[in-house]
């Protein structure tokens, strides 16, 4: 289920699974059409999705985006007897509500930033006095990676709060957090509610501008693995963050099944939770799938059935790096309809995942903010970056743009 770059990467890897017999994608995109049979299904129409699965005798449903999970699609499908990779509506609150997650961290003694939940503009403005600049402000609901503001001054924070409460961001609450210092990394694990299977690390580039400046986006590029998340830090994150989360969710009657994506801040005091996502990251999924070497369908089915114990996940030692090509205007109002010619971008072993494309009158065109994910592998970040941009430069996409510095921090470390 889904239509973005994350779903193209999942479909591409699922299509390689020895255990797979037939793959459908709903609604999919032109890239996914090369891997699966596309189906015109609306994820909000649970009855229609269930009826399709019944008609086709579907053995496993993989839900890509967060919105259908928060909407309870997994519950509806499970109620009809289908195996689903993705958490229940109750468990998906880990992404759907920042406040829910912060309160769970408090109950389970999970290391994270200090916080206050606020429900009105006056309450939020008064709460700022309990924090030092910079101020971290998070809209409580889903905001496609754009509901977080880091305000450098009290005046900026007050303006941002006014926009959150009186503007268009979802949720009737705003969580105000202390600013954590350190480097951020993403850690992924599959869990069936009991067993935790580590599933790789990555580092994303959220801001639209080079050097990590400008507006937040859904992600302008990523690489995997994240060398800063050492095996020791990864184990510490499992022991102090993921394990207490999984155990608490199960104990409290909302067991978590699917992929658990932990955004971590690597502080001087150790890893701390920034936030959880209830699905694979986008574009982190693209680099994880490029490195994953197993039967993805079999692993996901084991997860869905509660049979993860003893299952392993093998990843190539190589680094994978992806560059997001976006339509001009993103993350504001992107230009749609721009023609795209991929040329021979994939002839060097690179892979171009479709994130926001359509076919119009036989021509591939931009149909979203983030349009393509140009992905390559190499011995390290420096090599993978060079190969990815080599492919970027072969693509004719006049109304598109990309950051030219994906992986810049790690490239600097590798050059020392």
C-alpha positions as CSV (number, residue, x, y, z in Angstrom):
1,X,0.0,0.0,0.0
2,X,1.5,3.4,-1.0
3,X,2.8,5.4,-3.9
4,X,6.1,7.0,-2.9
5,X,9.8,6.4,-3.1
6,X,9.7,4.3,0.1
7,X,7.1,2.0,-1.5
8,X,9.0,1.7,-4.8
9,X,12.0,0.6,-2.7
10,X,9.9,-2.0,-0.8
11,X,8.3,-3.2,-4.0
12,X,11.7,-3.5,-5.8
13,X,13.1,-5.6,-2.9
14,X,9.9,-7.7,-2.4
15,X,10.0,-8.5,-6.1
16,X,13.4,-10.1,-5.6
17,X,12.0,-12.4,-2.7
18,X,12.3,-16.1,-3.5
19,X,9.1,-16.7,-1.5
20,X,7.1,-14.2,-3.5
21,X,4.6,-15.5,-6.2
22,X,2.6,-12.4,-7.1
23,X,3.0,-8.7,-6.0
24,X,0.2,-6.0,-6.2
25,X,0.7,-2.4,-5.4
26,X,-2.0,0.1,-4.6
27,X,-2.0,2.7,-5.9
28,X,1.7,2.6,-6.9
29,X,3.5,4.8,-9.3
30,X,5.3,4.4,-12.7
31,X,8.4,3.0,-11.1
32,X,6.5,0.5,-8.9
33,X,4.6,-0.6,-12.1
34,X,7.9,-2.2,-13.2
35,X,7.8,-4.5,-10.1
36,X,4.2,-5.1,-9.4
37,X,0.7,-5.1,-10.8
38,X,-0.9,-1.7,-9.9
39,X,-4.4,-1.6,-8.4
40,X,-6.6,1.5,-8.0
41,X,-7.4,1.2,-4.3
42,X,-7.9,4.0,-1.8
43,X,-6.2,3.2,1.6
44,X,-9.0,5.1,3.4
45,X,-11.6,2.6,2.0
46,X,-10.9,-0.2,4.4
47,X,-13.8,-2.4,3.0
48,X,-12.5,-2.1,-0.6
49,X,-9.0,-3.0,0.5
50,X,-10.2,-6.0,2.4
51,X,-12.5,-7.1,-0.5
52,X,-9.5,-7.0,-2.9
53,X,-7.4,-9.1,-0.5
54,X,-10.2,-11.6,-0.2
55,X,-10.6,-11.9,-3.9
56,X,-6.9,-12.3,-4.6
57,X,-6.2,-14.5,-1.5
58,X,-3.5,-12.1,-0.4
59,X,-1.0,-13.7,2.1
60,X,0.6,-10.5,3.3
61,X,-0.2,-6.8,3.2
62,X,2.6,-4.3,3.6
63,X,1.4,-0.8,4.5
64,X,4.1,1.8,3.5
65,X,2.9,5.2,4.7
66,X,2.0,6.4,8.2
67,X,-1.4,7.9,7.5
68,X,-3.2,4.5,6.8
69,X,-1.5,3.0,9.9
70,X,-2.7,5.9,12.1
71,X,-6.1,5.5,10.5
72,X,-6.3,1.8,11.6
73,X,-6.1,0.0,8.2
74,X,-4.0,-2.7,9.8
75,X,-6.7,-3.4,12.4
76,X,-9.4,-3.6,9.7
77,X,-7.3,-6.1,7.6
78,X,-6.4,-8.2,10.6
79,X,-10.1,-8.4,11.6
80,X,-10.6,-10.1,8.3
81,X,-7.9,-12.6,8.9
82,X,-5.1,-11.1,6.8
83,X,-1.4,-11.0,7.8
84,X,-0.3,-7.3,7.9
85,X,3.2,-5.8,8.2
86,X,2.5,-2.6,10.1
87,X,1.3,-1.6,13.6
88,X,-2.3,-1.3,14.9
89,X,-4.0,2.1,15.2
90,X,-3.2,2.1,19.0
91,X,0.4,1.2,18.4
92,X,0.8,3.7,15.6
93,X,0.2,6.5,18.1
94,X,4.0,6.3,18.6
95,X,4.1,8.4,15.4
96,X,0.7,9.8,15.3
97,X,1.0,11.7,18.6
98,X,4.2,13.3,19.9
99,X,2.6,13.7,23.3
100,X,1.6,10.0,23.5
101,X,5.3,9.0,22.9
102,X,6.7,11.5,25.3
103,X,4.3,10.3,28.0
104,X,5.3,6.7,27.3
105,X,8.9,7.6,27.6
106,X,8.2,9.1,31.0
107,X,6.3,6.0,32.2
108,X,9.0,3.6,30.9
109,X,12.0,5.7,31.9
110,X,13.3,6.0,28.3
111,X,16.0,8.7,27.8
112,X,14.6,11.6,25.8
113,X,14.4,15.4,26.0
114,X,12.5,17.1,28.8
115,X,9.1,18.3,27.6
116,X,5.7,20.0,28.3
117,X,2.5,19.2,26.5
118,X,0.4,22.3,25.8
119,X,-3.2,22.6,24.5
120,X,-3.6,26.4,24.1
121,X,-1.5,29.2,22.7
122,X,-1.5,30.9,26.1
123,X,-0.4,27.7,27.9
124,X,2.4,27.1,25.3
125,X,3.7,30.7,25.4
126,X,3.9,30.5,29.2
127,X,5.7,27.2,29.1
128,X,8.5,28.7,27.0
129,X,9.8,30.3,30.3
130,X,10.8,26.8,31.5
131,X,13.1,26.2,28.6
132,X,16.3,27.8,27.2
133,X,16.8,28.8,23.6
134,X,16.8,27.2,21.1
135,X,13.2,26.1,21.5
136,X,12.0,22.8,20.0
137,X,8.3,22.9,19.1
138,X,6.4,19.9,17.7
139,X,2.8,19.8,16.4
140,X,1.2,16.8,18.0
141,X,-0.3,15.2,14.9
142,X,1.1,13.9,11.6
143,X,2.8,16.6,9.6
144,X,4.8,14.7,6.9
145,X,8.1,15.5,8.6
146,X,7.4,19.2,8.6
147,X,5.7,19.7,12.0
148,X,8.8,20.5,13.9
149,X,10.2,24.0,14.5
150,X,13.5,24.9,16.1
151,X,13.2,28.5,17.2
152,X,16.5,30.4,18.0
153,X,14.8,33.1,20.0
154,X,11.8,33.6,22.3
155,X,10.2,35.9,19.7
156,X,10.6,33.3,16.9
157,X,9.2,30.6,19.2
158,X,6.1,32.7,20.0
159,X,5.5,33.4,16.3
160,X,5.8,29.7,15.5
161,X,3.4,28.7,18.3
162,X,0.9,31.2,17.0
163,X,1.2,29.6,13.5
164,X,0.8,26.1,15.0
165,X,-2.3,26.8,17.1
166,X,-3.9,29.2,14.6
167,X,-2.6,27.9,11.3
168,X,-3.0,24.7,9.4
169,X,-0.8,22.1,11.2
170,X,-2.8,19.1,12.6
171,X,-3.3,18.4,16.2
172,X,-4.8,20.4,19.0
173,X,-1.6,20.2,21.0
174,X,2.0,21.3,20.8
175,X,4.9,19.6,22.6
176,X,7.7,21.9,23.7
177,X,11.0,20.2,24.3
178,X,14.4,21.0,25.6
179,X,17.0,21.2,22.8
180,X,19.3,18.2,22.7
181,X,22.9,18.6,21.5
182,X,24.6,15.9,19.5
183,X,24.5,14.2,16.2
184,X,21.2,12.6,15.0
185,X,21.0,9.1,13.5
186,X,18.1,6.8,12.5
187,X,17.9,3.3,13.8
188,X,15.4,0.7,12.5
189,X,14.2,-2.6,14.0
190,X,11.5,-5.1,13.1
191,X,9.4,-6.3,16.0
192,X,6.5,-8.7,16.4
193,X,5.6,-7.3,19.8
194,X,8.2,-9.4,21.7
195,X,11.3,-10.1,19.6
196,X,13.4,-7.2,18.3
197,X,15.4,-7.7,15.1
198,X,17.9,-4.8,14.3
199,X,17.3,-3.7,10.7
200,X,20.0,-1.1,9.9
201,X,20.9,2.5,10.5
202,X,20.9,5.6,8.4
203,X,21.4,9.4,8.5
204,X,18.9,11.7,6.8
205,X,19.2,15.3,5.6
206,X,16.0,17.0,6.6
207,X,16.6,20.6,5.6
208,X,16.1,21.8,2.0
209,X,19.4,23.7,1.8
210,X,23.0,22.6,1.5
211,X,24.9,22.6,4.8
212,X,21.6,21.7,6.5
213,X,20.0,25.1,6.3
214,X,16.5,26.2,5.4
215,X,13.0,24.7,5.8
216,X,12.4,21.2,7.0
217,X,11.4,18.7,4.4
218,X,10.4,15.0,4.3
219,X,14.1,14.3,3.6
220,X,16.5,15.4,0.8
221,X,18.8,12.4,0.9
222,X,20.2,9.7,3.2
223,X,23.0,7.1,3.6
224,X,23.3,3.8,5.3
225,X,24.9,2.6,7.5
226,X,25.5,5.5,9.9
227,X,29.0,5.0,11.2
228,X,28.3,7.4,14.1
229,X,25.9,4.8,15.5
230,X,28.5,2.3,16.5
231,X,27.6,-1.3,17.5
232,X,27.9,-0.3,21.2
233,X,25.6,2.7,20.8
234,X,23.1,0.6,18.8
235,X,23.0,-2.0,21.6
236,X,22.6,0.8,24.2
237,X,19.7,2.2,22.1
238,X,18.0,-1.3,22.0
239,X,18.5,-1.8,25.8
240,X,17.4,1.7,27.0
241,X,15.0,2.8,24.3
242,X,13.5,0.2,22.0
243,X,13.2,-2.7,24.5
244,X,11.4,-0.7,27.1
245,X,9.1,0.7,24.4
246,X,8.2,-2.7,23.0
247,X,7.7,-4.3,26.4
248,X,5.6,-1.3,27.7
249,X,3.4,-1.3,24.6
250,X,2.8,-5.1,25.0
251,X,2.1,-4.8,28.7
252,X,-0.3,-2.0,28.2
253,X,-2.4,-3.9,25.7
254,X,-1.2,-2.4,22.4
255,X,1.6,-4.6,21.2
256,X,3.7,-3.1,18.4
257,X,4.2,-5.1,15.2
258,X,6.1,-3.9,12.2
259,X,9.1,-1.7,11.7
260,X,10.0,0.6,14.6
261,X,12.0,3.6,13.4
262,X,13.8,5.5,16.2
263,X,15.2,8.9,15.6
264,X,18.1,9.1,18.0
265,X,20.2,12.0,19.3
266,X,23.7,10.8,20.2
267,X,24.4,13.0,23.2
268,X,27.4,13.0,25.6
269,X,25.1,11.0,28.0
270,X,24.4,8.4,25.4
271,X,21.5,7.9,22.8
272,X,18.3,9.7,23.5
273,X,15.0,9.3,21.6
274,X,14.1,12.3,19.4
275,X,10.9,10.6,18.0
276,X,9.5,7.4,16.7
277,X,8.0,6.6,13.3
278,X,5.7,3.7,12.7
279,X,7.0,2.9,9.2
280,X,10.2,2.9,7.2
281,X,11.8,6.3,6.7
282,X,11.6,8.0,3.3
283,X,14.3,8.2,1.9
284,X,16.0,6.0,4.5
285,X,14.1,3.0,3.2
286,X,15.7,3.4,-0.2
287,X,19.2,3.0,1.2
288,X,18.2,0.2,3.6
289,X,16.6,-1.9,0.8
290,X,19.6,-1.3,-1.4
291,X,21.8,-3.0,1.3
292,X,19.4,-5.7,2.5
293,X,20.3,-9.1,1.2
294,X,17.6,-11.4,2.4
295,X,14.1,-12.6,1.5
296,X,12.1,-9.5,2.5
297,X,8.7,-11.1,2.0
298,X,9.6,-14.0,4.3
299,X,11.0,-11.7,7.0
300,X,8.0,-9.4,6.9
301,X,5.6,-12.4,7.0
302,X,7.4,-13.8,10.0
303,X,7.0,-10.4,11.7
304,X,3.3,-10.2,10.8
305,X,2.7,-13.7,12.2
306,X,4.6,-13.1,15.5
307,X,7.4,-15.5,14.5
308,X,10.5,-13.2,14.4
309,X,12.4,-15.2,17.0
310,X,15.4,-16.8,15.2
311,X,15.0,-14.7,12.0
312,X,18.1,-12.9,10.8
313,X,18.6,-9.8,8.7
314,X,21.7,-9.6,6.5
315,X,23.0,-6.4,5.0
316,X,25.8,-5.7,2.5
317,X,28.9,-4.1,4.0
318,X,28.8,-1.4,1.3
319,X,27.4,2.0,1.9
320,X,24.3,3.1,0.1
321,X,23.5,6.8,-0.5
322,X,20.4,8.4,-2.1
323,X,19.9,11.9,-3.4
324,X,16.4,13.3,-3.6
325,X,15.5,15.2,-6.7
326,X,12.6,17.5,-5.9
327,X,10.4,19.8,-8.0
328,X,11.2,23.5,-7.8
329,X,9.2,25.2,-5.1
330,X,9.4,22.2,-2.6
331,X,8.8,22.2,0.3
332,X,6.4,25.0,-0.4
333,X,4.3,24.7,-3.6
334,X,6.2,22.4,-6.0
335,X,5.9,22.7,-9.8
336,X,4.1,19.7,-11.2
337,X,4.2,18.4,-14.7
338,X,7.9,19.0,-15.5
339,X,9.2,16.4,-18.0
340,X,11.8,13.9,-16.9
341,X,14.1,11.8,-19.0
342,X,16.1,9.3,-17.0
343,X,18.5,8.5,-19.9
344,X,21.2,6.0,-18.9
345,X,21.3,7.0,-15.2
346,X,21.2,3.4,-14.0
347,X,23.9,2.0,-16.3
348,X,26.6,2.2,-13.6
349,X,24.7,0.0,-11.2
350,X,22.7,2.9,-9.7
351,X,19.0,2.7,-9.0
352,X,16.4,5.5,-9.5
353,X,13.4,5.1,-7.3
354,X,10.2,7.0,-8.2
355,X,8.8,9.1,-5.4
356,X,6.4,11.5,-7.1
357,X,6.1,10.7,-10.8
358,X,3.3,10.1,-13.3
359,X,3.1,9.4,-17.0
360,X,1.3,12.0,-19.1
361,X,0.9,11.5,-22.9
362,X,3.6,8.9,-22.8
363,X,6.1,11.2,-21.0
364,X,7.4,10.8,-17.4
365,X,6.6,13.9,-15.4
366,X,6.9,15.3,-11.9
367,X,3.8,14.7,-9.8
368,X,4.8,15.7,-6.3
369,X,7.3,17.6,-4.2
370,X,10.0,14.9,-3.9
371,X,10.1,13.3,-7.3
372,X,13.1,10.9,-7.7
373,X,15.5,9.1,-5.3
374,X,18.8,8.5,-7.1
375,X,20.6,5.7,-5.2
376,X,24.1,4.2,-5.5
377,X,26.5,2.0,-3.4
378,X,30.2,2.3,-2.7
379,X,32.9,1.2,-0.3
380,X,32.2,4.3,1.8
381,X,30.0,7.4,1.8
382,X,32.5,9.3,-0.4
383,X,32.4,6.7,-3.2
384,X,28.6,6.1,-3.0
385,X,28.0,9.9,-3.1
386,X,30.2,10.2,-6.2
387,X,28.3,7.4,-8.0
388,X,24.9,8.8,-7.0
389,X,25.7,12.3,-8.3
390,X,27.1,10.8,-11.5
391,X,23.6,9.4,-12.1
392,X,21.9,12.6,-11.1
393,X,23.9,14.4,-13.7
394,X,22.6,12.1,-16.4
395,X,18.9,12.9,-15.6
396,X,17.1,15.6,-17.6
397,X,14.7,17.2,-15.2
398,X,14.7,20.9,-15.9
399,X,12.1,21.8,-13.3
400,X,13.9,19.8,-10.6
401,X,16.6,20.5,-8.0
402,X,18.7,18.6,-5.4
403,X,21.2,19.2,-2.7
404,X,24.7,18.5,-3.9
405,X,26.1,17.8,-0.4
406,X,24.3,14.6,0.8
407,X,26.6,12.8,3.2
408,X,28.8,15.9,3.7
409,X,29.5,15.3,7.4
410,X,30.7,11.7,6.8
411,X,32.6,12.6,3.7
412,X,34.5,15.2,5.9
413,X,35.3,12.5,8.5
414,X,36.4,10.0,5.8
415,X,38.8,12.5,4.4
416,X,40.8,12.9,7.6
